Amino acid sequence: MRDISGVLPGLHVSADMVPRRTEAGIGALMPWADRLWLITYPSNPGSGTGTGLYTIDAEMEMTKREESVVGVYANRFVHQKTDQMIIGPHVVDPDGNVRTIEDLVPHRLTATMDHLYDPGMLYFLTMEGLFFECDMETLECKQLFDLKGELALPEGMWPHYKGAHTAMDRVVVCNNSYDERDYLGTHAAGRLAQWDGEMWLTIEETPFMEAAGRRNLGEAIFATGWDEASALLKVLLDGEWRTFRLPKASQCYDHGWLTEWTRIREVETERFMMDCHGMFYELPAQIYGGEIFPIKPVCQHLRIIPDYCSWAGMLVLAGNQNTPNNDNNPLGGQPMAGLWFGKTDDLWNFGKPQGWGGPWRRTQVAAGEPSDPFLMTGFEHKCLHLSQVSGGPVEFTLEMDVLGDGSFMKTDTFTVGSGEQRTHVFPPGFSAHWVRLVADRDCEATAQFVYT
């Protein structure tokens, strides 16, 4: 089979040309039962035909499964108690036999996660915010919540729930609703929220995409999102959510539709990779001394990567390459998506890490209160743009964490007049794991780092 830079054209998937042209994105990948399993999606239920469930064998032969149904699915999970793999509404045993959860077929499934109390059951989350529990023997399902109401999304905003994860006696869910109204500050529709089995609690009212973690190596839940200032990494440690900020590698992701689907996955044994706002990162999963290890940027990219996994010694990236989506793109043609096969280390060749962002963007800052840490390691050239609006000059202190253990030390101070902008260019080779700022008086401040 022909291989063009890791792409095998013979292994592409497509949707039908009529009656409606839609999407054919590959929503989930999973190695299971001596095959690679993948499921494709149209943009909405009823928006198109021809998508479904596929397998690829060791001879690189692709088969569309006869159990396949058309739907919008991007969930995958392995249920430990029953030794079954879940992909979309399908349940696959270790021999590759497929059953389908009929109650879930009509729903846009985005995440599957462990049950809080009953190991024989799982939770399923839909894009519309419906939250189900399902018995994985009988496949009977019960709707527990409609999270649009539970988490009080603003009137007129469409829910767009994505990743979810169970750990530390709680379920964490992400909703990435975001459009111009959010940008202009008239709505706050994104959500990072948790449920302890009794009540729902909103952690953040900004778009979040993914929640993930391991069952060992130290307990932590990682969640990714963004706001106007930067990309976001929230980490739950010892029952407390902490905020870290990351550069944006592209502005293309600043809309709820356009982040489908940034993921955190284990791609080599005990090696996590994180795809966030157009950048891949190494994400150490271990927790030592109550701290996470600093993450490291690997590459920037332009792909839409709905999922990725390791299979047969390769890293496999799903795709969503050609989307006319009801001919909203009249140059789109037939809906198609492909797969990329390579090694994890090949990601270093995708694009040198570059990006921008920071802790503040026209943010009300309190005197003496440190900003969120912003990632600094792994980028070649760095500069900082500082501005503020107040009744007079403000002194900003720059603090660096060079060890990556949460210990910050003062390195520089900058005095910025009200309405003034100052730019500081760091020397070549200067770096630290995290950087943060402290203002000596209340002000409205902007602090944006540009990494090239």
Buried (B, 14 or more C-beta within 10 A) or exposed (E): EEEEEBBBEEBBBBBBBEEBBBBBBBBBBBBBBEBBBBBBBBBBBEBBBBBBBBBBEEEBEBEBBEBBBBBBBBBBBBBEBBEBBBBBBBBBBEEBEBBBBEBBBBBBBBBBBBBBEEEEBBBBBBBBBBBBBBBBEEBEBEEBBBBBEBBEBEEEBBBBBBBBBBBBEBBBBBBBBBBEBBEEEEBBBBBBBBBEEEEBEBBBBBBBBBBBBBEEBBBBBBBBBBBBBBBBBBBBBEEEBBBBBBBBBBEEBBBBBEBBBBBBBBBEEEBBBBBBBBBBBBBBBEBEEEBBBBBBBBBBBEBBBBBBBBBBEBBBBBBBBBBBBBEEEEEBEEBBBBBBBBEBEBBEEBBBBBBBBBBBBEBEBEEEEEBBBBBBBBBEBBBBBBBBEBEEBBEBBBBBBBBBBBEBEEBEEBEBEBEEEBEBEBEEEEBBBBBBBBBBBBBBBBBBBBBE
